[in-house]
Amino acid sequence: MKKYAFLLMAGLATACNQSAPQTTAAVSPAPAAKADATAQLAPTAAINTPRAKELLKQPGTQVLDVRTSPEYMLGHLQPAQNLNVNDDSFAQQVAKLDTSKTYVVYCRSGKRSSKAADIMYQQGFRHVVNGGGYDDLK
């Protein structure tokens, strides 16, 4: 029995030693790839509720509620236009907006508005603030 346990341990050690360089080589490029993907994210993706509140007081700020229509109907900021970020036509609807204007986007918690801000940034919008959740802004 001890003989079999020794053989098993020796086999595992050999297998681990042989696969370690392959694993290290495979893992090494991954952080760079992840860093590149992160670099592509819009700087507007992070929730900035205080900045959004400041912008909501300024005339000319455009407000986008990116929740579903039923959520919008239950309550929304008064000047907000409803564009559901999960709608297949969201990118097309956003493409019709003026990229030079300042936008505050919000949803329920900030996750969907982060997604919307990323899409907008990819389409050339540079003045987008993720306001986070509706409850925090009202």
Phi, psi and omega per residue, in radians:
M1 nan -0.764 3.112
K2 -1.095 -0.608 -3.125
K3 -1.106 -0.754 -3.140
Y4 -1.189 -0.686 3.109
A5 -1.100 -0.730 3.116
F6 -1.095 -0.760 3.137
L7 -1.122 -0.716 3.119
L8 -1.089 -0.809 3.137
M9 -1.114 -0.722 3.133
A10 -1.125 -0.708 3.120
G11 -1.127 -0.737 3.113
L12 -1.143 -0.729 3.131
A13 -1.102 -0.723 3.128
T14 -1.149 -0.763 3.137
A15 -1.108 -0.733 3.125
C16 -1.135 -0.746 -3.140
N17 -1.139 -0.635 -3.124
Q18 -1.281 -0.611 -3.074
S19 -1.523 -0.279 -3.088
A20 -1.037 -0.828 3.133
P21 -1.097 -0.626 3.131
Q22 -1.149 -0.738 3.137
T23 -1.125 -0.773 3.138
T24 -1.071 -0.757 3.141
A25 -1.138 -0.660 -3.120
A26 -1.243 -0.576 -3.102
V27 -1.387 -0.559 -3.058
S28 -0.946 -0.826 -3.127
P29 -1.226 -0.397 -3.042
A30 -1.029 -0.808 3.131
P31 -1.032 -0.660 3.118
A32 -1.134 -0.726 3.119
A33 -1.122 -0.694 3.127
K34 -1.169 -0.702 3.120
A35 -1.098 -0.701 3.111
D36 -1.094 -0.745 3.137
A37 -1.121 -0.703 3.122
T38 -1.152 -0.639 -3.136
A39 -1.122 -0.419 -3.129
Q40 -1.420 -0.226 3.137
L41 -1.201 2.549 -3.140
A42 -1.179 2.448 3.069
P43 -1.158 -0.230 -3.131
T44 -1.482 -0.085 -3.033
A45 -1.178 -0.541 -3.124
A46 -1.211 2.439 3.132
I47 -1.210 2.300 3.125
N48 -2.419 1.256 -3.092
T49 -1.061 -0.750 3.124
P50 -1.043 -0.747 3.123
R51 -1.136 -0.711 3.126
A52 -1.069 -0.721 3.130
K53 -1.094 -0.674 3.082
E54 -1.094 -0.804 -3.104
L55 -1.164 -0.572 3.139
L56 -1.110 -0.403 3.119
K57 -1.445 -0.260 -3.084
Q58 -1.591 2.339 3.096
P59 -1.137 2.539 3.114
G60 1.637 -0.210 3.100
T61 -1.256 2.254 3.115
Q62 -1.589 2.437 -3.088
V63 -2.122 2.219 3.125
L64 -2.069 2.137 3.005
D65 -1.656 1.990 -3.019
V66 -1.754 0.351 3.084
R67 -1.469 3.135 3.101
T68 -1.264 2.835 3.118
S69 -1.023 -0.777 3.101
P70 -1.054 -0.671 3.099
E71 -1.135 -0.737 3.127
Y72 -1.056 -0.743 -3.107
M73 -1.164 -0.455 3.130
L74 -1.313 -0.253 3.116
G75 2.712 2.411 -3.136
H76 -2.735 2.865 3.051
L77 -1.195 2.453 -2.997
Q78 -0.959 -0.771 -3.107
P79 -1.494 0.086 -2.985
A80 -1.294 2.408 2.993
Q81 -1.691 2.383 -3.116
N82 -1.641 2.031 3.024
L83 -2.309 1.843 -3.098
N84 -1.181 2.004 -3.102
V85 -1.128 -0.409 3.141
N86 -1.531 -0.032 3.077
D87 -1.316 2.435 -3.132
D88 -1.029 -0.445 -3.094
S89 -1.652 0.156 -3.084
F90 -0.970 -0.872 -3.109
A91 -1.058 -0.649 3.120
Q92 -1.208 -0.686 3.116
Q93 -1.159 -0.722 3.140
V94 -1.154 -0.596 -3.129
A95 -1.079 -0.356 3.138
K96 -1.447 -0.193 -3.102
L97 -1.450 2.787 -3.138
D98 -1.385 2.008 -3.096
T99 -1.212 -0.276 -3.104
S100 -1.480 -0.204 -3.114
K101 -1.443 2.883 3.088
T102 -1.665 2.313 -3.093
Y103 -2.158 2.438 2.923
V104 -1.961 2.175 3.093
V105 -1.976 2.498 3.110
Y106 -2.593 2.839 3.086
C107 -2.487 -2.423 3.108
R108 -1.541 -0.755 -3.045
S109 -2.201 -0.320 -3.112
G110 2.043 -0.249 -3.120
K111 -1.230 -0.871 3.136
R112 -1.198 -0.611 3.112
S113 -1.196 -0.522 3.036
S114 -1.133 -0.759 3.089
K115 -1.078 -0.767 3.134
A116 -1.106 -0.745 3.126
A117 -1.085 -0.680 3.096
D118 -1.095 -0.794 3.132
I119 -1.082 -0.769 -3.138
M120 -1.115 -0.728 3.124
Y121 -1.075 -0.727 3.121
Q122 -1.118 -0.424 3.136
Q123 -1.638 0.141 3.041
G124 1.796 0.015 3.091
F125 -1.328 2.286 -3.132
R126 -2.087 -0.054 -3.135
H127 -2.130 1.179 -3.128
V128 -2.177 2.298 3.097
V129 -2.124 2.246 3.068
N130 -1.432 1.857 -3.109
G131 -1.363 -0.187 3.138
G132 1.513 -2.287 -3.042
G133 -1.655 2.601 3.124
Y134 -0.971 -0.808 -3.102
D135 -1.055 -0.561 3.132
D136 -1.318 -0.412 -3.088
L137 -1.672 -0.453 -3.057
K138 -1.247 nan nan
